[in-house]
């Protein structure tokens, strides 16, 4: 018996909507990374994009466990000498772009330095509120919070 390898023409991609209201960030990010890569499908092939499109709503209401809201640090560099900027998730979630916390968490769970990973991350859309412009795609609701009691705080 030969190993099955999916072809790009055989792949069907769905649209999924996940509500992040009160959901634990790390658990949500690992599930999103799995959906984007297509590992939940039986036709998963590592070198082919078999994943689905994922739309996250209510990104500003995501929860972090323990003292991570105040103690966890996100670093970025401006490109200038001494240009390291550090922020906490509390500051980012209360700021102008709260969706970046989820985007960074998912990005760090994808394969590193890969054109395929960048293509798969392009299928992730994160919105801070309940509204999103993807209603025409007839996205299915993916109820992540009810899959495990630990997923919701």
Buried (B, 14 or more C-beta within 10 A) or exposed (E): EEEEEBEEEEBEEBBBBBBBBEBBBBBBBEBBBBBBBBEEBEBBBEEBBBBBBBBBBBBBBBBBEEEBBEEBEBEEEEEEEEEEEEBBBBEBBEEEEBBBBBBBBBBEBBEEEEEBBEEBBEBBBBBBEEEBEBEEBEBEEBEBBEEEEEBBE
